[in-house]
């Protein structure tokens, strides 16, 4: 789901922060976070050149807000998928992949802490919320398990889902379906089920 460029003159004072973030997301999705500049964000958002600096201070401030928002969206996606599926971890993994494909700009910022302020309170709280959901799902499957075993399970699930999403976003899997989130999700689900049936996830 591509970010849409906001229309010029559309925003009043109360929407200014959102306008700046939306402008930044459009730039990142089109050209990557390295291409982001406050001047370009202002142009895309249809606001004054001073507006991004007024709200966020600098480029790192904009990227920090995007990272925090991304982790919040990810936590919601994971929680909803697990609740709807009765704590089916596979569905949680598919929700992670879907999030990455549908929120590419957020995803490309969240896991590059050198771009933003990782110790920002909003970032740390949102990141912790997402992590707790994943850890809780793994604990529920493993039952009586040590924290080391739980951590190992989290690494396994996270590595698979994050790796699949990254490979797909970077056109390494099937160039004909790079932008087809539904196809990618189906392929991921089939792969996980096949591996599970083969005993790949047995302790």
Secondary structure, 3 states (H helix, E strand, C coil): CCCCCCCCCCCCHHHHHHHHHHHHHHHHHHHCHHHCCHHHHHHHHCCCCCHHHHHHCCHHHHHHHHHHHHHHHHHHHHHHHHHHHCCCHHHHHHHHHHHHHHCHHHHHHHCCHHHCCCCCHHHHHHHHHHHHHHHHHHHHHHCCCCHHHHHHHHHHHHHHHHHHHHHHHCCCCCHHHCCCHHHHHHHHHHHHHHHHHCCCCCC
